[in-house]
Amino acid sequence: MTTTRTALENLTADELAAFRAEQEQAYADLKARGLTLDLTRGKPSTEQLDLSSELLRLPSTTRDRAGTDVRNYGGLEGLTELREIFADLLWVDLDQVICQGNSSLTLMHQVIAFMLLWGGPDSERPWRDEPALKFVCPVPGYDRHFAMLEDFGIEMLTVPMNVDGPDVAAVAELVKDDPAVKGMWIVPTYANPTGAVVSEEVAAELMAMPTAAPDFRILWDNAYAFHHLTEDEAKSADALSLAAASGHPNRPIMFASTSKITFAGAGVSVLAASLANKKWFLGHLSKASIGPDKVNHLRHVEFFGSADGVREHMRRHRAIIAPKFAAVDAALTERLEGLGIAEWTRPTGGYFVNLDVLDGTASRVVELAKEAGIALTPAGASFPYGRDPRDRNIRLAPTFPALAEVETAMAGVAVCVALAAAEKLSSR
Amino acid sequence: MTTTRTALENLTADELAAFRAEQEQAYADLKARGLTLDLTRGKPSTEQLDLSSELLRLPSTTRDRAGTDVRNYGGLEGLTELREIFADLLWVDLDQVICQGNSSLTLMHQVIAFMLLWGGPDSERPWRDEPALKFVCPVPGYDRHFAMLEDFGIEMLTVPMNVDGPDVAAVAELVKDDPAVKGMWIVPTYANPTGAVVSEEVAAELMAMPTAAPDFRILWDNAYAFHHLTEDEAKSADALSLAAASGHPNRPIMFASTSKITFAGAGVSVLAASLANKKWFLGHLSKASIGPDKVNHLRHVEFFGSADGVREHMRRHRAIIAPKFAAVDAALTERLEGLGIAEWTRPTGGYFVNLDVLDGTASRVVELAKEAGIALTPAGASFPYGRDPRDRNIRLAPTFPALAEVETAMAGVAVCVALAAAEKLSSR
């Protein structure tokens, strides 16, 4: 059936009216079901959290490998055996890695706050003393990255996020002459929300490109580095080595966490960077902390055992969530394929599906869905200041609801997409 | 014996020479023992940490009272039932309290950083835009408080810490005309290192005093609020109510943690403040965190059960550490009482004994102790920039070593104090 569909914009007025009436009926049926479903946030499901239940009975001992009592103060860099696991997983050196508390978002916030207050190892002055501050933001991107910059008063310059990473030419143009452009965000692996994986080539160019600011930072938020949805497991580009080879060792700062590996909110976070950056970060962090929660570090070390333990664990997550992503694709394909009113990603990892609907209809789709009891992330959320210039982008997060709920919700979303498009095209 | 001693300064030259020879012999004997003892930091002992071993097998469930899965994201204010316990313990309202991660030091650092970057609810501008920034620091005080201000570039003005709190007249004089004086530190209960307890009267005056800065902050670090060493359990002054009654509701921000209650480094932290301050803090914190480690919150709730559970638990700590404080006093009394060369506190709570030796000899005492294998906190550590103008203050931390070690170490320290004094007086 799907292959014989006519794109909506090619329909005659009568055909379009008929299509719209069909969608209005489907939407009325949808509302009548009185659903309460939520596809808003990238949260692990209960079934996923249960994969890590053993953590609640760990650690089985109170000493780390070196014999230090993990219950007492100290150890600012985090437990060595945990750092080893993440050095292995992130393809970086042990001495480049530190492990901290339950949130990599907190580490990112600290890095920017510390740059503002003190500047970095290669800064001419603290960022707060610069006349202007700007960051490059690939879009669509992660809403919390943008909200953080907005609160810090850092202007956001957008560039397109392509399938192999940010549009390098656009980035290079923004950074080459303007010293106020101090940094950029990237989610390099299975990006939020598009699922794009930054290629080795794009990564190399980003690390090598000339920047007017001597202390330009790429905040490399590798939140989904191990979150594969297929057997084709993407390998993140080796950002730290590429940067060092290009003579910009301090450019990237890498972040990761176990929030979507063990417990969201009760996991451990990771920062990896050049030795100069690490020393700088720990120097200021030492005034704010005597050390991270080493009991939780040891708990995670015992639970995983090794980097391979993490990789195996992620395959168990995949078994739970891959069918949900398949359900999203199936629902959208069944109702929307061929209509020329929606495009969506089929990510091979991460937590999101990026849905682009007919220009100017994303807000309407979210509104229709809400009235039908299906909560979607607000339209525009994946753009700085929540403003999607084309009003077409919707981020779908299918991991938290049960599979049957994802199927039901997505069938409903597809109806909303079709109806909003029909409304829009009818009004031309 | 001790009552018949003559003060060292009243000895004849020959008597002093004999006393010095006696101490030199005692010190030679001390060194010959080849000790390795450490009285440097206020850390709980293994025996104290073992009081909380049950935490390693908790929580027994994964839902809080409201039915929320504590393993997932969210809940920025912390678990309500944990907040209730601390509201009770700190005599504040539930809605004034938030619970966060493993370090109250981190909360203090965030409060100052947020004031620098954004200013508070009653600031005219962010603190970073002020021409100068100063804090009042009662001395002796907590070295990490001072190190934090030094890193932030905030000038430190010292006032004496009396037995009932900071010298209020001195504080009032510093803050009344100078708008650059933006805040002050206080450890109100069993202060680090003197053990002083801020009286209700002093607290009231501090909360009421006129300040040139409209956004003056008292960082009320109630780290030892429940850490009694006797049956006479001090009640902390009700800082938030006093401040509100004086028309300065946003002046105090209160901090506490379980670092010296359960596990140092794997406990929970607490912030209590006016609703305006709380809203302000959470507003910026929400850009840095999706929520604290609620699993650890629930773990602590199950372990304590209630505020009374905390109080009972602290009595078990007292049973372990009170004898160590008694040993410090006994050793100092036995060898030094009546000599007029040392004064020390007999704290009724907290983690430290404050030892004031003969002016100009503290560094020498620490040096002598080090050569004899006894590690003491560096002389001057309890003063901003590590500079004790009289070089007389030494902070003793007796909780971590075993009782017998405290006895041995303190007998040695007393020898060092006597020898250093004899050296000093001989050189006049």
Interface residues (C-beta under 8 A of the other chain):
Chain A: R41 K43 P44 T46 L49 S52 L56 R57 L58 P59 T62 D69 V70 R71 N72 Y73 G74 G75 G101 N102 S103 L105 T106 M108 H109 Q110 A113 L116 L117 W118 R128 R144 A147 M148 D151 F152 S259 F263 A264 G265 A266 H284 K287 A288 S289 I290 G291 P292 D293 K294 V295 N296
Chain B: R41 K43 P44 T46 L49 S52 L56 R57 L58 P59 T62 D69 V70 R71 N72 Y73 G74 G75 G101 N102 S103 L105 T106 H109 Q110 A113 L116 L117 W118 R128 R144 A147 M148 D151 F152 S259 F263 A264 G265 A266 H284 K287 A288 S289 I290 G291 P292 D293 K294 V295 N296
